[in-house]
């Protein structure tokens, strides 16, 4: 008798239930825990505090800023890949994957040197005469966005490259013959083709940035507080697990709703036709 497809899916399904669904259910259960049983007080304590709401907004803003930065950097690199030969494409993919083979902690601490007062950015600004004294971008939102853009850049380049590698060059050649210039070809031909890859990259970058505790804590410092740091403080310092669970659930719902919206857009029939 031919085995059903469920037999092949069952091991992964059991692992997902054991290591994802069950911890998530425990987290949600903790978020409703109170001294008198089930309660919504934990959510009220978090959402009722203006500081906490501002932290949530800052976390979303950090994700959006990183998405914009990686898009501005990733699009030219992806287009360079598409216009290059086989050897250069292999080298570009290799250079893109190298950061992903390095620990996030190592990359984050490398940015401490880059953003510090004696780092290359400070030295360059002084050499150009833009500043008269050493300047540090550590513990600033700008420095954090720069670090996150470098760390998450492969997440947007790889989906774009995957789409462009299947795109025939005859499309742009036909547009050129029709009289379209480079910018018009980019806007009317290439960007619609790359849009599904862009949406996939935005989802990955936003999710990674909004939950990156190490980089936020090291580069952002104590003056720039984001939701992962808030959760760590409630768990590791105040030992308020129910409130920390409620904060985590709010983070999951707020970021998850945006990711679901982007996913639904990426599955639109017009976009699927370009994929």
N, C-alpha and C positions, 0 to 999 in steps of 0.2 A: 504494500500500500504506500502510495506517495505521501511523504510527510507534509503537513501543513506549514505555511510560512510562519505561523505563530511560534513554532518550535525554535526557529532561529532568532526571533525577536525576544523571546522570554528571558534569556539571561540578562540582556541589556535592560529590559523592563524591570526586572527584579533589582538590579543594581541601582537604577534610577529611583525606585521606591525606597530602597534602603538608605541611600546616601544623599538623596536630594529631597524627595517628597516628605520623608519622615522628619528630618531636621527642620524643614520649613514649617511643618505642622506644629512641632514643638515650639518653634519661635513664635508663631502666631498665638499658640496657647499661652505662652509666657506673657505676651503683650496684653492679655486680658486678665492677668492674675492680680488680685488685690487682697488686702487683709480680710475682707468680708466675702471673698469668693470672686466670681466673674464681675468685672467692672470695666468701664471705659475711661476711668480716671487717668490712666497712663497716657492715652491719646490727648486728653484734655490738658494735662500738664505740659505736654510737648507743644501742641498747636496753640495753646493759650499764652505761651511765652513769646513776646515779640523777638527776643534774641534768637530763639530756636527757629522761628519762621524765617528770620533773616539768614541764618546759616543754611537753611534749605534752599533759599533763593540763590545764595552765593554758590552753592554746590552745582545747581542747575546752570548758573551763568558760567562757571568754570568749564563745564562740559561743552556748552555752546561755543565759548571762545576757543577751546581746543579743537573742536570740529571745524571751525572757520580757519584756524591756523593750519591744520593738517590738510585741509582742502586746497588752500592756496599753495602749499608746498607739494602736495601729492599730484595735483593735476599736471604741472609741467614735467615732473619726473615720469609720469605715466605716458605722456605724449612723446617724451624723449625716447622711452622704450619702444613705442610704436613706430617711430621713424628710424630706428637704429637697426643695424644688422644683427645676425645671430650671435656673434661673439660678444658684442657690446651688451646685448640683451641678457646673456648669461652672467656677465660681470655685474650688471645692474641688479639682477635678481639676487646674486650673491651678496652684494653690498646692502641690499634691503633686508635680507634675512640675518645678517651678522648681529645686529642689535637684539634680535629676538632670541639669539642663542646665548646672550649674556643676561645674568640675573638682573632683575629690576632694581634690587638693592644696590648692586654695583653701579649701574647706570645712574641711579639717583645720586649716589655719593660722588660720582664723577662730575655731576653738575654743580656740586658745591665748589669745586675748584674753578669751573668755568665762570660761575656767577659771582665769585668772591672778589674782594677788593684788589687782589693781585692777579686775577684771572685774565684771560685773553680779551674778554669783552671790555673790562675796565681799562686795560692797556691800550686797546684800539681807540676807545673814546678819548683818552688822553692824547694819543698820538695825532688824532684828527683835530685836536683843539676844542672838542665839544664839551669837555669838562676840565677843570683845573686841578682836580684832586681825584684820588682813587674812588671809584664808585662801586657799590655792591648792590647787586640785584637779588641777593638772598633775602628771604622773608618778605618778598613782594609778590603780588599777584602776577605781574608781568614775568618775573623770573620763573614762577611756577608754570605759567602757560607755555613758556619757551621749553621748559624741561618736558612737560607732558606732550607737546607737539613732537619732539624728537623721539620720545619713548613710544608713542602711539602711531607714528607716521606709517610703519609697515602695515597697520591694520586698514589703512585706506588705499595704499598703493597696490597691495596684492589683489583686491577685488577689481580695481580698474585695469590692472594688467591682465587679469583673467578674461575680461571682456574684450579688451583691445587685441589680445592675441588671436581671437576668433573673428576679428573684423577685417574684411578684405580691403586692401588699399584702393581697389577700383572705385569705391564710394567717393573718396575725396578726389580721385582723378576725374570722375564724371562731373563732380561739382566744379572743379577747376575749368574743365572744358566748357561748362555752362556759363562761365564768367564770374564765379564766386571767388572772393578774395579769402585770404587766410582766416581773418576774424569771422567772416560769415560762415565759412566751412566749420570752424570750431563751434559756433553757436547753433547752427541749424543742422549740422550733420553729426559731429562727434559728441557734443554734450548730450543730445537725446539718447545716443547709443550707450554712453557711459553712465547715464542716470541710475540704472539699477545697481551698478557697482558703487556709485557714490552713496546711495541710500544704505547699502549694506555696510560700507565703510563708516558712515555716520553712526549707525547703530553700534558698531563695535567700539568706535572711539569714545562715544558718549558714555557707554556702559563702563568702559575701562577707566576713564577719567573720573567719573563720579564716585567710583568705589576704590580708587587708588590711595590707600591709607598711607603707605610708606612715603611716597613722593610728596603728598600733601603735608605730612607731618614734618619731613626733613626740609623741604624747600620752602613751603609756605610758612612754617614756624607757628608760634603761639598766637601771633597777631591775626593770622588768616585761618579761621576755624571753619571746617567743613563737616558734613554729616558723619563720615567715617571716624573722624577724631572725636566727635561728640559721643558716638557710640562707645568708643574705646574709653573715654573718660567715665561714662556711666558704669561700664563693666569693670574696668581695672582700678579705678580710684574711688568711686562712690558705691560700688557693688550694688547698684540698683538695676538688677537684671530685667524686671518687668518694663521699666521705662526705656532701657536700652533696646529691648525687643520691640516696643512700640515705635521707637525711632527707626529701627531697621525696617519694619513693615511699611512705614510711611515712605522711606527711601525707595523700597522695592516698588510700591504702588505708583509713586510720582515718576520715577524713571521708567518703570515698566510700561506705564500708559503712553509715554512718548515713544518708546521703542515699538510698542504694538502699532501705534499710528504710522510710524515709518515703515514697518513691515507690511501693513495693509496697503500703503501707497506703492511699495515696491512690487506688490503682487497684482497691481492693476494690469488689465489685459493689454493695454498699449505698451506698458513697460516690459511685460513678458515677451512681447513681440520683438523687442530689441535685445533681449538677453541671449 
